[in-house]
Structures are given as structure tokens and as C-alpha cells.
Amino acid sequence: METGRIIVDTSVWKKKGTPVPLTDVLIAAIAIRNNASVLTLDKHFEKITSVSPLSLYHLE
């Protein structure tokens, strides 16, 4: 998946008033490109997984 597509997909949330920070989008894009997982406490990544193949592990 291209970084640009992820950024375009996440722009929908910005219009709805629930934006995902660009830094989170870039981290997700790099992880996807490198077949890596993201380990996080950040809830924004859940939104990104709904539009991408991001592998996500949540810390609690």
C-alpha cells in the first residue's frame, strides 16, 4: 500500500473532526512498507488499521 493512499484515507477523519496525526500515519506507512508491526499505546493506530494492512499490537 502506498503512503499517499493511507494519507488520503485518513483525511476522511480530519473532515469528521477526529484527525489522525500525520506522524502516526507516517509511522504506519513505514511499518507497512517494511512488513513490521507497531507496538503502541496510541489509539489512533486502530483507525489506521481499518484502512490498511498495518499489524498492530496494543500495550495496556
PyMOL Python script that loads the backbone (N, CA, C, O; Angstrom):
from pymol import cmd

cmd.read_pdbstr("""\
ATOM      1  N   MET A   1       0.856  -1.175   0.000  1.00  0.00           N
ATOM      2  CA  MET A   1       0.000   0.000   0.000  1.00  0.00           C
ATOM      3  C   MET A   1       0.896   1.230   0.000  1.00  0.00           C
ATOM      4  O   MET A   1       1.896   1.282   0.716  1.00  0.00           O
ATOM      5  N   GLU A   2       0.536   2.204  -0.796  1.00  0.00           N
ATOM      6  CA  GLU A   2       1.324   3.419  -0.887  1.00  0.00           C
ATOM      7  C   GLU A   2       1.027   4.366   0.265  1.00  0.00           C
ATOM      8  O   GLU A   2      -0.099   4.441   0.757  1.00  0.00           O
ATOM      9  N   THR A   3       2.061   5.087   0.686  1.00  0.00           N
ATOM     10  CA  THR A   3       1.908   6.065   1.761  1.00  0.00           C
ATOM     11  C   THR A   3       0.831   7.073   1.420  1.00  0.00           C
ATOM     12  O   THR A   3       0.017   7.431   2.271  1.00  0.00           O
ATOM     13  N   GLY A   4       0.823   7.530   0.184  1.00  0.00           N
ATOM     14  CA  GLY A   4      -0.170   8.524  -0.244  1.00  0.00           C
ATOM     15  C   GLY A   4      -1.593   8.041  -0.060  1.00  0.00           C
ATOM     16  O   GLY A   4      -2.464   8.823   0.320  1.00  0.00           O
ATOM     17  N   ARG A   5      -1.846   6.772  -0.321  1.00  0.00           N
ATOM     18  CA  ARG A   5      -3.199   6.237  -0.172  1.00  0.00           C
ATOM     19  C   ARG A   5      -3.625   6.240   1.293  1.00  0.00           C
ATOM     20  O   ARG A   5      -4.772   6.557   1.608  1.00  0.00           O
ATOM     21  N   ILE A   6      -2.714   5.890   2.178  1.00  0.00           N
ATOM     22  CA  ILE A   6      -3.036   5.906   3.604  1.00  0.00           C
ATOM     23  C   ILE A   6      -3.357   7.324   4.039  1.00  0.00           C
ATOM     24  O   ILE A   6      -4.320   7.546   4.774  1.00  0.00           O
ATOM     25  N   ILE A   7      -2.558   8.288   3.590  1.00  0.00           N
ATOM     26  CA  ILE A   7      -2.789   9.686   3.957  1.00  0.00           C
ATOM     27  C   ILE A   7      -4.132  10.159   3.428  1.00  0.00           C
ATOM     28  O   ILE A   7      -4.862  10.850   4.140  1.00  0.00           O
ATOM     29  N   VAL A   8      -4.475   9.803   2.196  1.00  0.00           N
ATOM     30  CA  VAL A   8      -5.768  10.188   1.626  1.00  0.00           C
ATOM     31  C   VAL A   8      -6.899   9.560   2.423  1.00  0.00           C
ATOM     32  O   VAL A   8      -7.878  10.236   2.740  1.00  0.00           O
ATOM     33  N   ASP A   9      -6.782   8.279   2.753  1.00  0.00           N
ATOM     34  CA  ASP A   9      -7.822   7.599   3.522  1.00  0.00           C
ATOM     35  C   ASP A   9      -8.027   8.246   4.885  1.00  0.00           C
ATOM     36  O   ASP A   9      -9.163   8.378   5.342  1.00  0.00           O
ATOM     37  N   THR A  10      -6.954   8.647   5.533  1.00  0.00           N
ATOM     38  CA  THR A  10      -7.077   9.236   6.862  1.00  0.00           C
ATOM     39  C   THR A  10      -7.590  10.667   6.829  1.00  0.00           C
ATOM     40  O   THR A  10      -8.008  11.192   7.860  1.00  0.00           O
ATOM     41  N   SER A  11      -7.566  11.305   5.668  1.00  0.00           N
ATOM     42  CA  SER A  11      -8.091  12.675   5.576  1.00  0.00           C
ATOM     43  C   SER A  11      -9.594  12.705   5.848  1.00  0.00           C
ATOM     44  O   SER A  11     -10.131  13.749   6.219  1.00  0.00           O
ATOM     45  N   VAL A  12     -10.271  11.591   5.671  1.00  0.00           N
ATOM     46  CA  VAL A  12     -11.704  11.496   5.961  1.00  0.00           C
ATOM     47  C   VAL A  12     -11.963  11.788   7.428  1.00  0.00           C
ATOM     48  O   VAL A  12     -12.931  12.473   7.760  1.00  0.00           O
ATOM     49  N   TRP A  13     -11.109  11.275   8.317  1.00  0.00           N
ATOM     50  CA  TRP A  13     -11.293  11.509   9.752  1.00  0.00           C
ATOM     51  C   TRP A  13     -11.102  12.977  10.106  1.00  0.00           C
ATOM     52  O   TRP A  13     -11.770  13.503  10.997  1.00  0.00           O
ATOM     53  N   LYS A  14     -10.190  13.630   9.409  1.00  0.00           N
ATOM     54  CA  LYS A  14      -9.964  15.056   9.672  1.00  0.00           C
ATOM     55  C   LYS A  14     -11.232  15.837   9.356  1.00  0.00           C
ATOM     56  O   LYS A  14     -11.611  16.740  10.102  1.00  0.00           O
ATOM     57  N   LYS A  15     -11.881  15.494   8.262  1.00  0.00           N
ATOM     58  CA  LYS A  15     -13.129  16.168   7.880  1.00  0.00           C
ATOM     59  C   LYS A  15     -14.233  15.918   8.898  1.00  0.00           C
ATOM     60  O   LYS A  15     -15.102  16.767   9.098  1.00  0.00           O
ATOM     61  N   LYS A  16     -14.201  14.753   9.543  1.00  0.00           N
ATOM     62  CA  LYS A  16     -15.211  14.409  10.549  1.00  0.00           C
ATOM     63  C   LYS A  16     -14.867  14.974  11.924  1.00  0.00           C
ATOM     64  O   LYS A  16     -15.644  14.821  12.866  1.00  0.00           O
ATOM     65  N   GLY A  17     -13.712  15.623  12.048  1.00  0.00           N
ATOM     66  CA  GLY A  17     -13.317  16.209  13.319  1.00  0.00           C
ATOM     67  C   GLY A  17     -12.557  15.280  14.242  1.00  0.00           C
ATOM     68  O   GLY A  17     -12.339  15.607  15.409  1.00  0.00           O
ATOM     69  N   THR A  18     -12.149  14.123  13.733  1.00  0.00           N
ATOM     70  CA  THR A  18     -11.354  13.181  14.531  1.00  0.00           C
ATOM     71  C   THR A  18     -10.071  12.833  13.771  1.00  0.00           C
ATOM     72  O   THR A  18      -9.896  11.697  13.331  1.00  0.00           O
ATOM     73  N   PRO A  19      -9.184  13.805  13.619  1.00  0.00           N
ATOM     74  CA  PRO A  19      -7.987  13.579  12.805  1.00  0.00           C
ATOM     75  C   PRO A  19      -6.992  12.604  13.430  1.00  0.00           C
ATOM     76  O   PRO A  19      -6.930  12.442  14.648  1.00  0.00           O
ATOM     77  N   VAL A  20      -6.225  11.966  12.565  1.00  0.00           N
ATOM     78  CA  VAL A  20      -5.114  11.118  12.978  1.00  0.00           C
ATOM     79  C   VAL A  20      -3.852  11.929  12.701  1.00  0.00           C
ATOM     80  O   VAL A  20      -3.683  12.426  11.587  1.00  0.00           O
ATOM     81  N   PRO A  21      -2.963  12.077  13.680  1.00  0.00           N
ATOM     82  CA  PRO A  21      -1.751  12.865  13.459  1.00  0.00           C
ATOM     83  C   PRO A  21      -0.913  12.321  12.298  1.00  0.00           C
ATOM     84  O   PRO A  21      -0.786  11.110  12.120  1.00  0.00           O
ATOM     85  N   LEU A  22      -0.352  13.228  11.524  1.00  0.00           N
ATOM     86  CA  LEU A  22       0.469  12.837  10.384  1.00  0.00           C
ATOM     87  C   LEU A  22       1.631  11.945  10.818  1.00  0.00           C
ATOM     88  O   LEU A  22       2.013  11.031  10.088  1.00  0.00           O
ATOM     89  N   THR A  23       2.185  12.199  11.981  1.00  0.00           N
ATOM     90  CA  THR A  23       3.294  11.358  12.456  1.00  0.00           C
ATOM     91  C   THR A  23       2.861   9.901  12.607  1.00  0.00           C
ATOM     92  O   THR A  23       3.630   8.993  12.293  1.00  0.00           O
ATOM     93  N   ASP A  24       1.644   9.673  13.082  1.00  0.00           N
ATOM     94  CA  ASP A  24       1.131   8.304  13.212  1.00  0.00           C
ATOM     95  C   ASP A  24       0.945   7.664  11.839  1.00  0.00           C
ATOM     96  O   ASP A  24       1.239   6.483  11.654  1.00  0.00           O
ATOM     97  N   VAL A  25       0.461   8.439  10.890  1.00  0.00           N
ATOM     98  CA  VAL A  25       0.264   7.939   9.528  1.00  0.00           C
ATOM     99  C   VAL A  25       1.606   7.557   8.915  1.00  0.00           C
ATOM    100  O   VAL A  25       1.722   6.516   8.269  1.00  0.00           O
ATOM    101  N   LEU A  26       2.609   8.388   9.114  1.00  0.00           N
ATOM    102  CA  LEU A  26       3.930   8.100   8.555  1.00  0.00           C
ATOM    103  C   LEU A  26       4.558   6.877   9.214  1.00  0.00           C
ATOM    104  O   LEU A  26       5.169   6.054   8.532  1.00  0.00           O
ATOM    105  N   ILE A  27       4.418   6.750  10.514  1.00  0.00           N
ATOM    106  CA  ILE A  27       4.928   5.561  11.215  1.00  0.00           C
ATOM    107  C   ILE A  27       4.246   4.305  10.671  1.00  0.00           C
ATOM    108  O   ILE A  27       4.904   3.295  10.421  1.00  0.00           O
ATOM    109  N   ALA A  28       2.941   4.373  10.491  1.00  0.00           N
ATOM    110  CA  ALA A  28       2.192   3.229   9.953  1.00  0.00           C
ATOM    111  C   ALA A  28       2.651   2.888   8.542  1.00  0.00           C
ATOM    112  O   ALA A  28       2.835   1.716   8.214  1.00  0.00           O
ATOM    113  N   ALA A  29       2.834   3.899   7.712  1.00  0.00           N
ATOM    114  CA  ALA A  29       3.259   3.666   6.329  1.00  0.00           C
ATOM    115  C   ALA A  29       4.637   3.013   6.277  1.00  0.00           C
ATOM    116  O   ALA A  29       4.868   2.105   5.478  1.00  0.00           O
ATOM    117  N   ILE A  30       5.543   3.470   7.122  1.00  0.00           N
ATOM    118  CA  ILE A  30       6.885   2.881   7.163  1.00  0.00           C
ATOM    119  C   ILE A  30       6.811   1.430   7.640  1.00  0.00           C
ATOM    120  O   ILE A  30       7.488   0.562   7.090  1.00  0.00           O
ATOM    121  N   ALA A  31       6.004   1.168   8.647  1.00  0.00           N
ATOM    122  CA  ALA A  31       5.850  -0.198   9.157  1.00  0.00           C
ATOM    123  C   ALA A  31       5.269  -1.117   8.080  1.00  0.00           C
ATOM    124  O   ALA A  31       5.751  -2.234   7.890  1.00  0.00           O
ATOM    125  N   ILE A  32       4.244  -0.652   7.384  1.00  0.00           N
ATOM    126  CA  ILE A  32       3.621  -1.457   6.327  1.00  0.00           C
ATOM    127  C   ILE A  32       4.630  -1.752   5.226  1.00  0.00           C
ATOM    128  O   ILE A  32       4.745  -2.889   4.768  1.00  0.00           O
ATOM    129  N   ARG A  33       5.355  -0.732   4.808  1.00  0.00           N
ATOM    130  CA  ARG A  33       6.336  -0.872   3.728  1.00  0.00           C
ATOM    131  C   ARG A  33       7.425  -1.887   4.076  1.00  0.00           C
ATOM    132  O   ARG A  33       7.955  -2.569   3.199  1.00  0.00           O
ATOM    133  N   ASN A  34       7.749  -1.978   5.364  1.00  0.00           N
ATOM    134  CA  ASN A  34       8.823  -2.863   5.812  1.00  0.00           C
ATOM    135  C   ASN A  34       8.316  -4.151   6.459  1.00  0.00           C
ATOM    136  O   ASN A  34       9.083  -4.877   7.091  1.00  0.00           O
ATOM    137  N   ASN A  35       7.027  -4.428   6.299  1.00  0.00           N
ATOM    138  CA  ASN A  35       6.416  -5.622   6.892  1.00  0.00           C
ATOM    139  C   ASN A  35       6.708  -5.728   8.387  1.00  0.00           C
ATOM    140  O   ASN A  35       7.000  -6.805   8.906  1.00  0.00           O
ATOM    141  N   ALA A  36       6.624  -4.596   9.059  1.00  0.00           N
ATOM    142  CA  ALA A  36       6.875  -4.541  10.500  1.00  0.00           C
ATOM    143  C   ALA A  36       5.564  -4.299  11.241  1.00  0.00           C
ATOM    144  O   ALA A  36       4.582  -3.832  10.664  1.00  0.00           O
ATOM    145  N   SER A  37       5.571  -4.619  12.506  1.00  0.00           N
ATOM    146  CA  SER A  37       4.414  -4.359  13.363  1.00  0.00           C
ATOM    147  C   SER A  37       4.666  -3.103  14.183  1.00  0.00           C
ATOM    148  O   SER A  37       5.810  -2.695  14.385  1.00  0.00           O
ATOM    149  N   VAL A  38       3.582  -2.497  14.651  1.00  0.00           N
ATOM    150  CA  VAL A  38       3.677  -1.330  15.526  1.00  0.00           C
ATOM    151  C   VAL A  38       3.178  -1.736  16.908  1.00  0.00           C
ATOM    152  O   VAL A  38       2.085  -2.285  17.048  1.00  0.00           O
ATOM    153  N   LEU A  39       3.976  -1.465  17.909  1.00  0.00           N
ATOM    154  CA  LEU A  39       3.640  -1.715  19.305  1.00  0.00           C
ATOM    155  C   LEU A  39       3.357  -0.356  19.926  1.00  0.00           C
ATOM    156  O   LEU A  39       4.236   0.506  19.940  1.00  0.00           O
ATOM    157  N   THR A  40       2.138  -0.143  20.446  1.00  0.00           N
ATOM    158  CA  THR A  40       1.751   1.210  20.840  1.00  0.00           C
ATOM    159  C   THR A  40       0.709   1.248  21.953  1.00  0.00           C
ATOM    160  O   THR A  40       0.031   0.261  22.239  1.00  0.00           O
ATOM    161  N   LEU A  41       0.609   2.400  22.559  1.00  0.00           N
ATOM    162  CA  LEU A  41      -0.479   2.732  23.486  1.00  0.00           C
ATOM    163  C   LEU A  41      -1.450   3.703  22.817  1.00  0.00           C
ATOM    164  O   LEU A  41      -2.507   4.008  23.368  1.00  0.00           O
ATOM    165  N   ASP A  42      -1.092   4.183  21.640  1.00  0.00           N
ATOM    166  CA  ASP A  42      -1.821   5.221  20.916  1.00  0.00           C
ATOM    167  C   ASP A  42      -3.055   4.650  20.207  1.00  0.00           C
ATOM    168  O   ASP A  42      -2.935   3.735  19.392  1.00  0.00           O
ATOM    169  N   LYS A  43      -4.226   5.185  20.513  1.00  0.00           N
ATOM    170  CA  LYS A  43      -5.490   4.703  19.932  1.00  0.00           C
ATOM    171  C   LYS A  43      -5.656   5.075  18.457  1.00  0.00           C
ATOM    172  O   LYS A  43      -6.465   4.458  17.764  1.00  0.00           O
ATOM    173  N   HIS A  44      -4.912   6.067  17.961  1.00  0.00           N
ATOM    174  CA  HIS A  44      -5.049   6.479  16.565  1.00  0.00           C
ATOM    175  C   HIS A  44      -4.721   5.351  15.591  1.00  0.00           C
ATOM    176  O   HIS A  44      -5.280   5.287  14.496  1.00  0.00           O
ATOM    177  N   PHE A  45      -3.819   4.471  15.991  1.00  0.00           N
ATOM    178  CA  PHE A  45      -3.418   3.401  15.087  1.00  0.00           C
ATOM    179  C   PHE A  45      -4.565   2.436  14.788  1.00  0.00           C
ATOM    180  O   PHE A  45      -4.565   1.794  13.738  1.00  0.00           O
ATOM    181  N   GLU A  46      -5.528   2.325  15.680  1.00  0.00           N
ATOM    182  CA  GLU A  46      -6.695   1.476  15.417  1.00  0.00           C
ATOM    183  C   GLU A  46      -7.455   1.977  14.193  1.00  0.00           C
ATOM    184  O   GLU A  46      -7.929   1.176  13.388  1.00  0.00           O
ATOM    185  N   LYS A  47      -7.573   3.286  14.049  1.00  0.00           N
ATOM    186  CA  LYS A  47      -8.240   3.849  12.870  1.00  0.00           C
ATOM    187  C   LYS A  47      -7.461   3.503  11.608  1.00  0.00           C
ATOM    188  O   LYS A  47      -8.048   3.169  10.579  1.00  0.00           O
ATOM    189  N   ILE A  48      -6.151   3.583  11.693  1.00  0.00           N
ATOM    190  CA  ILE A  48      -5.318   3.302  10.523  1.00  0.00           C
ATOM    191  C   ILE A  48      -5.469   1.848  10.093  1.00  0.00           C
ATOM    192  O   ILE A  48      -5.473   1.559   8.897  1.00  0.00           O
ATOM    193  N   THR A  49      -5.595   0.923  11.052  1.00  0.00           N
ATOM    194  CA  THR A  49      -5.747  -0.491  10.684  1.00  0.00           C
ATOM    195  C   THR A  49      -7.065  -0.758   9.965  1.00  0.00           C
ATOM    196  O   THR A  49      -7.202  -1.771   9.278  1.00  0.00           O
ATOM    197  N   SER A  50      -8.032   0.138  10.115  1.00  0.00           N
ATOM    198  CA  SER A  50      -9.312  -0.066   9.420  1.00  0.00           C
ATOM    199  C   SER A  50      -9.213   0.222   7.924  1.00  0.00           C
ATOM    200  O   SER A  50     -10.103  -0.160   7.165  1.00  0.00           O
ATOM    201  N   VAL A  51      -8.144   0.891   7.491  1.00  0.00           N
ATOM    202  CA  VAL A  51      -7.982   1.215   6.070  1.00  0.00           C
ATOM    203  C   VAL A  51      -6.660   0.702   5.505  1.00  0.00           C
ATOM    204  O   VAL A  51      -6.294   1.042   4.380  1.00  0.00           O
ATOM    205  N   SER A  52      -5.946  -0.113   6.275  1.00  0.00           N
ATOM    206  CA  SER A  52      -4.640  -0.578   5.816  1.00  0.00           C
ATOM    207  C   SER A  52      -4.312  -1.944   6.424  1.00  0.00           C
ATOM    208  O   SER A  52      -4.979  -2.402   7.351  1.00  0.00           O
ATOM    209  N   PRO A  53      -3.268  -2.584   5.881  1.00  0.00           N
ATOM    210  CA  PRO A  53      -2.857  -3.890   6.416  1.00  0.00           C
ATOM    211  C   PRO A  53      -1.864  -3.783   7.575  1.00  0.00           C
ATOM    212  O   PRO A  53      -1.070  -4.701   7.785  1.00  0.00           O
ATOM    213  N   LEU A  54      -1.893  -2.703   8.316  1.00  0.00           N
ATOM    214  CA  LEU A  54      -0.966  -2.496   9.429  1.00  0.00           C
ATOM    215  C   LEU A  54      -1.140  -3.580  10.488  1.00  0.00           C
ATOM    216  O   LEU A  54      -2.257  -3.887  10.906  1.00  0.00           O
ATOM    217  N   SER A  55      -0.017  -4.150  10.911  1.00  0.00           N
ATOM    218  CA  SER A  55      -0.013  -5.127  12.001  1.00  0.00           C
ATOM    219  C   SER A  55       0.206  -4.356  13.295  1.00  0.00           C
ATOM    220  O   SER A  55       1.221  -3.678  13.458  1.00  0.00           O
ATOM    221  N   LEU A  56      -0.748  -4.462  14.211  1.00  0.00           N
ATOM    222  CA  LEU A  56      -0.743  -3.622  15.403  1.00  0.00           C
ATOM    223  C   LEU A  56      -0.812  -4.457  16.674  1.00  0.00           C
ATOM    224  O   LEU A  56      -1.591  -5.406  16.766  1.00  0.00           O
ATOM    225  N   TYR A  57       0.005  -4.098  17.644  1.00  0.00           N
ATOM    226  CA  TYR A  57      -0.030  -4.693  18.976  1.00  0.00           C
ATOM    227  C   TYR A  57      -0.244  -3.576  19.979  1.00  0.00           C
ATOM    228  O   TYR A  57       0.534  -2.623  20.028  1.00  0.00           O
ATOM    229  N   HIS A  58      -1.285  -3.685  20.771  1.00  0.00           N
ATOM    230  CA  HIS A  58      -1.606  -2.663  21.772  1.00  0.00           C
ATOM    231  C   HIS A  58      -1.039  -3.034  23.129  1.00  0.00           C
ATOM    232  O   HIS A  58      -1.202  -4.161  23.599  1.00  0.00           O
ATOM    233  N   LEU A  59      -0.379  -2.083  23.747  1.00  0.00           N
ATOM    234  CA  LEU A  59       0.069  -2.246  25.129  1.00  0.00           C
ATOM    235  C   LEU A  59      -1.051  -1.785  26.030  1.00  0.00           C
ATOM    236  O   LEU A  59      -1.825  -0.905  25.654  1.00  0.00           O
ATOM    237  N   GLU A  60      -1.152  -2.354  27.196  1.00  0.00           N
ATOM    238  CA  GLU A  60      -2.196  -1.910  28.128  1.00  0.00           C
ATOM    239  C   GLU A  60      -1.606  -1.530  29.448  1.00  0.00           C
ATOM    240  O   GLU A  60      -2.334  -1.132  30.358  1.00  0.00           O
TER     241      GLU A  60
END
""", "prot")
cmd.dss("prot")
cmd.show_as("cartoon", "prot")
cmd.util.cbc("prot")
cmd.orient("prot")
